[in-house]
Amino acid sequence: MMVAASRGNNLPSISDATIAAKPVFDAELGPELTCGTVAQPQEFSAEFGGEIVRFAPGEQVELDDGAHHLTIHGVHAERRVILLPECAEGPDTLGDDLELVYVWTGSQQQPDLSYMS
């Protein structure tokens, strides 16, 4: 079993899987009150074992290709368009701010992650 967390402006490479993030264009932009960061929400997509799923931050998806089981927890996804680097959390540059956690196991070793829900 492998458990990994990713935080930054890029998504991790996961063997035999494709993970992406894209902006949600029909969502409103609004400043974050503490630092004034303005960001556009994003959603995640994952392709694994011939299946493609989309999911939002706060959601969990499970994919299986018969040999491996992949569980992905979307944590945070936004594209920053205005930023005060000295004050902002996460990456201190404009662009993507992405966070996710994934668990990679053999298909027969599916972990019990009910405590994370």
Protein Blocks (a to p, Z undefined) as FASTA:
>chain_A
ZZdddedjbdcddehiacdddddfkbccdddfklopacddddddddeehiacdddehiac
dddehjaccddddfbdcddfbdcfklmgcjfbehjddddddddddfklcccfklmZZ
